[in-house]
Amino acid sequence: MNAAPPGGTPEQNSSAVTSGTSAIGHATGGAAPSAGWYPTPSGEQRYWDGEQWLSLPPPADAMLLSPGSQQNGSGRKKSQRTKWFLIVGAAVLLLGLIGGGIAWKIADNERQAEAAAQAAAEQSAAEASEEQARQEAAAASAAAAAQERADEAERASRLASIPEIEASVKAMAEDHAADGLIDGPIIEVTCSPVGGGSTDDLTQQTTVFECFAAHRDNGDGTMSGYTYNATMNWSTGSYTYGLGAP
């Protein structure tokens, strides 16, 4: 292999090599040419390592690159790699932010869903409690109304029992008049509770009555007659009666 530097080729004679070397030296200010691929007269490319030509296979790229252009290309490649690194880093950071935002949103949605579910459960419990309270109030009101109707029916029944007692006392008084025990005839009999008693007081299980059997109208708004008594047992619905004050 010839040792002629760039500017001359292995195919050139020694004078051409010397001339080429001198030309390259002048062109480069006397410094040795830098290593790189250089064109040959046949249109091929040979590699100069700075001291000698090397038998290396030519590069695939058909365009001849000088050492300076190779260095510029290397710089551009480094710049492109840096640019791609920055782009990839920014993309990774953006994806991380997006992923973090999505995770936060999912967690926030879950918290909101849990809060909504808890609020709905509390609302449902409150509504159920209110409904139960309304039902209890309605049941209590219905029970009170039913009790009031029952009490009114009991008072009406007690009041209706008084004419029956009066009729029984009148029958007894008429028998007594017929037997000569009292004067007759018996005009009427009236019975009233004694001792402040009342048929409206449903707490009293018994009521004592004082009955007056009239046999003469005095003409002055008063009557003369005899006193009878009667005791009513409301629990059993039975009563007793007789001549004389209770």
Disulfide bonds with the S-S distance in Angstrom:
Cys191-Cys211 1.93
